[in-house]
Amino acid sequence: MSTPAKDYTLAELMITAGAEAFRNEGEVLATGIGMLPRLAASLAMKTFNQDLMMTDSEAYLLSEPNPVTGRKSHEGQKSETWMGFSRIFDNVWSGKRHAMVGPTQIDRFGQSNISALGGTYEQPKVMMLGVRGFPGNSISHPNSFFVPSHSTKTFVAGECDMVASIGYNPERLPKGYELDDVKIGLVITDLCVMDFNGTNHGLRLLSLHPGITTEQVVENTGFEVEVPADVPTTAAPTEEQLEIIRQLDPKEGRAYQIKGNPAGDRS
Amino acid sequence: MSKVLSAQEVVAQIEDGMTIGIGGWGPRRKPMALIRELLRSDVKDLTVVAYGGADVGMLCAAGKVKKVVFAFVSLDFIPLEPFFRKARQSGSIETMEIDEGMMLLGLRAASWGVPYIPTQIGLGTDVIKVNPDLKVIDSPYDNKEWVAMPALKLDVSLLHVDRADKRGVCQIKGPDMYMDEWFARAADKTFVTAEEIVETDFFAQGDEARYVFWERSMTTGVTHIPGGAHPTSCSPAYGFDVPHFKEYNGFAKEGGFEGYMDKYVTGKTEAEYQQAVGGLDAIQATPLPVY
């Protein structure tokens, strides 16, 4: 029943690759920050993990994901419980959540940053958001990373300028913790799929998107990526998955998320 | 008993150097009329605790702020708050940068009269490095270390709600009360602006009392300012004013905060502000965002 698609965009490939992060997570809140991660979580909930939970990005939990485009009001959405921001923290601290987030910096320890860049802490060169919920999320539940433009600016050579999420850095490991207590899921980029399950929790290449080479990944990563002898190609979306993505995004907002909206196969 | 005050009477109770909590979240249900009244005042050296949006940006730009306690400051659809960004990048403000949930714990600790609440949040990150006052402690019950999130005691909290009676019963009818309940409880004095002032009997109808999240003894003063959250939202009554925020953001590039102040705040009453942004009817007709 699953027919690999011939025509698909890179954004669609990243959605279907991202959905895999939620496949074996069981009954947890799936949070995708940004349109493509949200589509990835929604696709997983509509297909191979129907036990997932999802919010309306406001104050209700849904039994059916909302489309990411084309809605004019919250009328008719499938709410199943109130889930205001304070209850989100109750959920986060229970550990029953998997978030897919898009950090500005990721380092070799899997630590990430959305707070500030450069300068000093007292006077950063570029102030961004602040740490938001990253410290609590990262120590409480698994998180996957979504990187729309794989470069050494994101995958930085040193440590993140401001470490907003805990990673696999032995020097920062809190007393009573083991590195395995930190859960980082998949790392989805516009070039490949990776995880932090390499040697000593190093970054490891899992699959290359069609037409992308190992060299491109290595060149655009500011630290070592473990490259297995045989690297598979990221599985193409199936026609069935593309149909569900079209239902979840009827106005094709996904076409504007990756610069130039390239085709999924770049060979 | 009547707790009804004017916005000027509220701001007259805010002194230099106080710690103030501001309710709402990013561009949502901020007590902006009171913020504008603060901008017109000569109060300074404030420590501001907030899930920050333009409230924090404006107070920083106007030189009212000594320190910001924050997890983020964002306009949401414009991710980076332009004037908070300028303040941080010029090194002009002190900070306590913490996780969103840590702020909730700090407000709860203050509300409950305990010095701190232990949490795992912040361990392994720079949050515990850049905040030397944040202690990491051993537990008497296990072999792990824990962050002791201190009580965030507030001198004053400023909130905006849908409805209140003159005794300080406050109703939030929108889908989320955010952390307003905890701001109300964590403060010595809580001042609330309301879209509507109702008779006490209003709350006895149907399930109206279910939308009241703190008891009136937590409310010090009530001010009637319909549209008082503008340009932030007051769901379900009105959404946030996207064109206004874009214009505000533009002032960071050209004209500066003084340009914004001159156009909308300085020398203007709240009624004149509302006229300058198109009138109360226009504010209340601002569509709600759909995510």
Interface residues (C-beta under 8 A of the other chain):
Chain A: D56 S57 E58 A59 Y60 N66 R71 K72 S73 H74 W82 G84 F85 S86 F89 V92 W93 Q111 S115 A116 G119 T120 Y121 E122 Q123 P124 K125 V126 M127 M128 L129 G130 V131 R132 G133 F134 P135 G136 S138 I139 S140 M162 V163 A164 S165 I166 G167 N169 R172 L173 P174 K175 G176 Y177 V182
Chain B: W25 F70 A71 F72 V73 S74 P79 L80 F84 R85 R88 Q89 S90 G91 E97 I98 D99 E100 G101 M102 L104 T119 Q120 I121 G122 L123 G124 T125 D126 V127 K129 V130 V136 D138 D142 N143 K144 E145 P175 D176 M177 Y178 M179 L288 V290 Y291
